[in-house]
Amino acid sequence: MHDMSAKPAERRLLASSLENEDDVEDVSIRRDGLLTASSWAIIGIFAIMAMGIVYLMAPILIPLSLAVVIGLIFGVAAEKLNKMGIPPLPAALLLASAFGVGLFLIAGALAEPITELAANAPELVRDAYDRITPLFSRFGWLNVNPAAFETGQMSMEKVLENTGSVLSILSSSLTPALLQGMIFFAALVLFLSARLKLRQMLIMTFPRRSQRLTTIRIMNAIDSALGYYFATAALVYGSLGVITGLIAWFGGLGMPVLWGLFAFISSFVPFLGVTLMTIALASAGLLTHDTIIMGLMPAFLFFLVHLAIENLVMPAVMGKRLEVNAFIVFTAIIFWTWMWGAAGAMLALPLSIIAKTIADELRPAKRKAAKRILPG
């Protein structure tokens, strides 16, 4: 009897202990969930605050970021000049001056065509109205009445008025642009001249030898990747600019030099650059020629040439070493264009290359290979 009465009591005690263990486990799971949620909330708040700071400090961060990226691109050239016996500061001044002269030549080449374009803007707008408005009568499914372009916000007078306001906005933005240009060149000279000291300071912030070696390897890989990419891209896209100028010339479009320079510059912004250039060439062609086929021919030829360069020439020259995921690049372009406008679009690809290089160098396979190479 004693044994039989003890067994139910033991079972009740065991069940009670199991329930207590389940309660403790549930509390532990809830506590871990709250800690995880709070950690992610703190990370999210920090990310939102960081994005707000980056957005608000755009007038300062844009020229500084451009100076750092251009300085990293010129890093290999600066190192070669230092090996030739040129001190860091004169080498930095030489490279910054060469970059400034290149920008000055591009601006000089663009000045005359842009001035001519601005002077002929009213005639171009009127010609566009005369050519575009009859097209709407051919496509009834658009449900657009050509009379709507004669009054209201879409009238020619209103468009010309808005064009004048846009020009005034651009002129008012000239002073901040000049100030940012001064910040950029000053930061570029200082970054190139103090490049080695900055590298040494960054390396010495890590206490362990393996971390310092990893930092050295990452910085060397970034210098090599950016320098190689932009040196090669400048040659390839320069050829594209020449071809685009010839297409514009044979296609009967005015200012072929301007088209070539725009094609060269816009090619450094993936996706958006070719899209804007194709639309611009198509619009100019339709305004120049009477037939749709002849009007769209320059844009079609440019798109084919650009497609061949991006899918055949660039992969063959670059290889897989600098291949960046297209979706990541597109997302980066959209994000940085939203944050910093046109300058952000230009910086999206270099920042993506830097991020990819760091990620590649931090991969476990890379670290194991580096440990096998290191002595001891």
Secondary structure, DSSP 4 states (H G I P E B T S, - for coil): -HHHHHHHHHHHHHHHHHHHHHHHHHHHHHHHHHHHHHHHHHHHHHHHHHHHHHHHTHHHHHHHHHHHHHHHHTHHHHHHHHHTT--HHHHHHHHHHHHHHHHHHHHHHHHHHHHHHHHTHHHHHHHHHHHHHHHHHH-GGG---GGGGTSGGGSHHHHHHHHHHHHHHHHHTHHHHHHHHHHHHHHHHHHHHTHHHHHHHHHHTS-SHHHHHHHHHHHHHHHHHHHHHHHHHHHHHHHHHHHHHHHHHHTT-S-HHHHHHHHHHHTTSTTHHHHHHHHHHHHHHHHH-SSHHHHHHHHHHHHHHHHHIIIIIHHHHHTTTT---HHHHHHHHHHHHHHHTHHHHHHHHHHHHHHHHHHHHTSHHHHHHHHHHS--
